[in-house]
């Protein structure tokens, strides 16, 4: 609200419209912000999407907690066998190569073929 101005909600909406400002409430259940090593999770958030002259921004409030991310990919026996068959390496070497490239089988195979 602008100091010194008494406006009802209709007048406020009209003033915002003149300035090219539009707000939209979003019915979100959870907001997750992913970082390299963890996630910031906002539960029961209040999310408002604001559009001001074509520029969209989001305002988020809510209960926050953090959780760490397990960066080791899940590696199936099939993935390991695929790398072993393509490179003639041991299963342990294949698993290590897959972990190093975060689960990218093609890159693991190329690295082992070097």
NORCOR-V280557 format. One record per residue. PSI is psi in degrees with one decimal (none if undefined). OMEGA is omega in whole degrees, -180 to 180 (none if undefined). Layout:
BEGIN
psi:PSI omega:OMEGA
psi:PSI omega:OMEGA
END
This chain:
BEGIN
psi:145.1 omega:180
psi:126.8 omega:-178
psi:140.2 omega:176
psi:-0.3 omega:-179
psi:127.8 omega:175
psi:109.4 omega:-179
psi:144.3 omega:171
psi:173.6 omega:-174
psi:-34.2 omega:179
psi:-44.0 omega:179
psi:-39.0 omega:179
psi:-44.7 omega:178
psi:-41.0 omega:179
psi:-43.2 omega:179
psi:-41.7 omega:179
psi:-39.6 omega:180
psi:-41.2 omega:178
psi:-35.0 omega:179
psi:-0.6 omega:-180
psi:25.7 omega:-177
psi:124.1 omega:178
psi:138.9 omega:179
psi:145.8 omega:178
psi:125.9 omega:176
psi:137.2 omega:179
psi:128.4 omega:-178
psi:77.2 omega:-179
psi:147.0 omega:177
psi:-31.1 omega:-176
psi:144.3 omega:176
psi:129.5 omega:-179
psi:126.8 omega:175
psi:114.0 omega:-177
psi:125.6 omega:174
psi:178.7 omega:-178
psi:-44.3 omega:-172
psi:-0.6 omega:-177
psi:170.8 omega:176
psi:141.8 omega:172
psi:121.6 omega:-176
psi:128.8 omega:175
psi:118.0 omega:179
psi:153.4 omega:-176
psi:50.5 omega:-175
psi:155.6 omega:167
psi:114.9 omega:-176
psi:126.4 omega:177
psi:126.2 omega:176
psi:124.2 omega:-178
psi:127.7 omega:177
psi:115.5 omega:178
psi:106.0 omega:-180
psi:47.4 omega:176
psi:-11.8 omega:179
psi:116.1 omega:-178
psi:133.4 omega:175
psi:160.8 omega:179
psi:137.0 omega:175
psi:125.5 omega:-174
psi:130.1 omega:171
psi:151.9 omega:179
psi:-180.0 omega:178
psi:127.9 omega:-172
psi:141.4 omega:167
psi:162.6 omega:-180
psi:149.0 omega:174
psi:143.4 omega:-179
psi:157.0 omega:-180
psi:128.9 omega:175
psi:110.0 omega:-175
psi:-2.3 omega:178
psi:119.5 omega:-178
psi:152.5 omega:175
psi:125.8 omega:-176
psi:120.9 omega:-179
psi:160.5 omega:176
psi:-32.9 omega:178
psi:-42.1 omega:179
psi:-44.8 omega:180
psi:-44.9 omega:180
psi:-36.7 omega:178
psi:-46.5 omega:-180
psi:-42.5 omega:178
psi:-46.7 omega:-178
psi:-34.8 omega:-178
psi:-25.1 omega:-172
psi:-7.5 omega:-177
psi:34.1 omega:176
psi:175.6 omega:178
psi:163.7 omega:178
psi:-37.4 omega:180
psi:-42.1 omega:178
psi:-40.1 omega:180
psi:-45.6 omega:-180
psi:-43.8 omega:179
psi:-42.6 omega:-179
psi:-38.4 omega:179
psi:-41.7 omega:179
psi:-42.0 omega:-179
psi:-31.8 omega:-178
psi:20.6 omega:175
psi:41.6 omega:172
psi:1.3 omega:-179
psi:100.6 omega:-175
psi:-42.1 omega:-179
psi:-43.9 omega:180
psi:-38.5 omega:178
psi:-43.5 omega:180
psi:-45.1 omega:-180
psi:-40.5 omega:179
psi:-38.0 omega:-179
psi:-23.7 omega:179
psi:-10.9 omega:-180
psi:none omega:none
END
